[in-house]
Amino acid sequence: MNIVRGTADRIPELQPLWEALEVHHAELPAVPSIRPLADSWERRRRRYSDWLADGTGRLFIAESDGRAVGYMMMTISDAPESWAVGTRAAEVETMSVLPGERSGGVGAALMDAALAVADAEGVRAIGVGVVHSNVDGIRFYERAGFKPFYVELLRLADDVRPRHDQGQRSRGLRALLRNRSKQHRNR
């Protein structure tokens, strides 16, 4: 297996890997439904083309026996305004490894290649978003040196309780802290 830098002409080879990632996401607990695979791939394919065309994208492809078995798309751009993390920052936009190739070092090799490029380009901070219930994915990134930093919450319009729902009062962090405080005072 070897890691090569990819260009826009290699994007079509990534479709089965993207679809494998989407199927994996669909199997995770407590996540919304995924889009139809053809629709999701078309949207992502356009993004990859745009990132590679505008110079922010860095595509890494893991090849074995002449076929793509994994890939990572990383973008590099200006660092966020809020945090003192240097002038350039990177984001792992996608990483996928075929199911039969997982736990064999493909992901680690992709990560090593991406980290080397980011370092060579002066990037001091690299972010990645991981589905909260993807425990194996979170562990993988933690082994690569990533640490929890930013929590992103999702509100779906069709999955929201009305504000007047009395059950809502017993849920949430504030309610938990309030209840703990009351319990502590009653001791």
C-alpha positions in Angstrom: 0.0 0.0 0.0 1.3 3.5 -0.8 -0.1 7.0 -0.4 -0.1 9.3 -3.4 -1.3 12.9 -3.8 -4.4 13.1 -5.9 -5.6 15.6 -8.5 -9.1 16.3 -9.8 -8.9 13.6 -12.4 -8.8 11.0 -9.6 -12.1 12.2 -7.9 -14.3 9.6 -9.7 -12.3 6.8 -8.1 -13.4 8.1 -4.7 -17.1 7.4 -5.1 -17.1 3.8 -3.7 -15.1 5.1 -0.7 -17.4 8.0 -0.1 -20.4 5.6 -0.3 -18.7 3.2 2.2 -18.3 6.2 4.6 -21.9 7.2 4.1 -23.1 3.6 4.8 -20.9 3.6 7.9 -22.5 6.9 9.1 -26.0 5.5 8.5 -25.2 2.5 10.8 -24.1 4.8 13.7 -26.6 5.4 16.5 -28.3 8.7 17.1 -27.7 10.4 13.7 -30.1 11.7 11.1 -30.8 9.7 8.0 -28.3 10.1 5.2 -29.1 11.4 1.7 -29.5 9.0 -1.1 -25.9 7.9 -2.1 -26.0 9.3 -5.6 -27.2 12.7 -4.3 -24.6 12.8 -1.5 -21.8 11.8 -3.8 -22.7 14.4 -6.4 -22.6 17.1 -3.7 -19.3 15.9 -2.3 -17.8 15.5 -5.8 -18.5 19.1 -6.5 -16.9 20.2 -3.3 -13.8 18.2 -4.0 -13.5 19.7 -7.5 -14.0 23.2 -6.0 -11.4 22.7 -3.3 -8.8 21.3 -5.7 -9.5 24.1 -8.2 -9.2 26.9 -5.8 -6.0 25.6 -4.3 -7.3 24.9 -0.8 -7.8 21.1 -1.2 -5.1 18.5 -0.6 -6.2 15.0 -1.7 -4.3 11.9 -0.5 -5.1 8.4 -1.9 -4.1 5.1 -0.4 -3.5 2.6 -3.2 -3.2 -1.2 -3.0 -2.7 -3.4 -6.0 -3.6 -0.4 -8.3 -6.9 0.5 -6.7 -7.9 3.2 -4.2 -8.6 1.7 -0.8 -8.7 4.9 1.2 -8.5 8.6 0.9 -8.3 11.9 2.8 -9.4 15.3 1.6 -7.8 18.1 3.7 -8.3 21.8 3.1 -5.8 24.5 4.1 -6.8 28.1 4.4 -6.5 31.2 6.7 -6.6 30.4 10.4 -9.8 31.3 12.3 -10.0 34.8 13.6 -10.7 33.9 17.2 -7.9 31.6 18.1 -4.1 32.2 18.1 -3.2 29.1 16.1 -0.9 30.6 13.5 -1.8 32.1 10.1 -2.9 28.9 8.3 -5.2 26.1 9.5 -6.3 22.8 8.0 -9.5 20.8 8.2 -9.8 17.1 7.5 -12.9 17.2 5.4 -13.2 13.5 4.7 -11.4 10.4 5.5 -12.6 7.0 4.3 -11.1 3.6 4.2 -12.9 0.6 2.6 -14.3 -1.7 5.3 -12.1 -4.6 4.4 -9.0 -2.4 4.7 -9.8 -0.8 8.1 -7.5 -1.4 11.1 -4.7 -2.3 8.7 -2.8 1.0 8.9 -4.4 2.7 5.9 -5.9 5.5 7.9 -2.7 6.1 9.9 -0.7 6.3 6.6 -3.2 8.8 5.2 -3.0 10.8 8.4 0.8 10.8 8.4 1.0 12.0 4.8 -1.5 14.8 5.5 0.2 15.9 8.7 3.6 16.0 6.8 2.1 18.3 4.1 0.3 20.5 6.7 3.6 20.9 8.6 5.5 21.7 5.4 2.9 24.4 4.6 3.2 26.0 8.0 0.0 24.8 9.4 -0.1 24.7 13.2 -3.7 23.7 13.8 -5.7 20.9 12.1 -9.4 20.3 12.8 -11.7 17.4 12.1 -15.4 16.9 12.7 -16.4 13.4 13.8 -20.0 12.1 14.4 -20.4 12.0 18.1 -21.4 8.4 18.2 -18.4 7.3 16.0 -16.4 6.0 18.9 -13.8 4.2 16.7 -13.3 7.4 14.6 -12.9 9.5 17.7 -10.3 7.1 19.1 -8.4 7.1 15.8 -8.1 10.9 15.7 -7.2 11.0 19.4 -4.3 8.5 18.7 -3.2 10.9 16.0 -3.0 13.7 18.6 -6.4 15.4 18.1 -8.1 16.6 21.3 -11.7 17.7 21.9 -12.0 21.5 21.2 -15.2 22.7 19.7 -18.6 21.2 20.2 -21.0 21.5 17.3 -24.7 21.0 18.0 -27.4 20.1 15.5 -31.0 21.2 15.7 -33.4 19.5 13.2 -36.7 21.3 12.6 -38.7 18.0 12.6 -37.1 16.8 15.8 -37.7 19.7 18.1 -40.1 19.6 21.1 -42.3 22.7 21.6 -40.9 25.1 24.2 -44.0 24.6 26.3 -43.3 20.8 26.6 -43.2 20.3 30.4 -40.9 17.3 30.0 -38.4 19.7 28.6 -37.9 21.2 32.0 -36.3 18.0 33.3 -33.9 17.7 30.4 -30.7 19.6 29.5 -27.6 20.7 31.2 -29.2 23.6 33.1 -31.9 21.3 34.5 -29.3 18.8 35.5 -27.2 21.4 37.3 -30.3 22.8 38.9 -31.4 19.4 40.1 -27.9 18.6 41.4 -27.8 21.9 43.3 -31.2 21.2 44.9 -30.1 17.7 45.8 -26.9 19.0 47.4 -28.8 21.6 49.4 -31.2 18.9 50.7 -28.5 16.7 52.1 
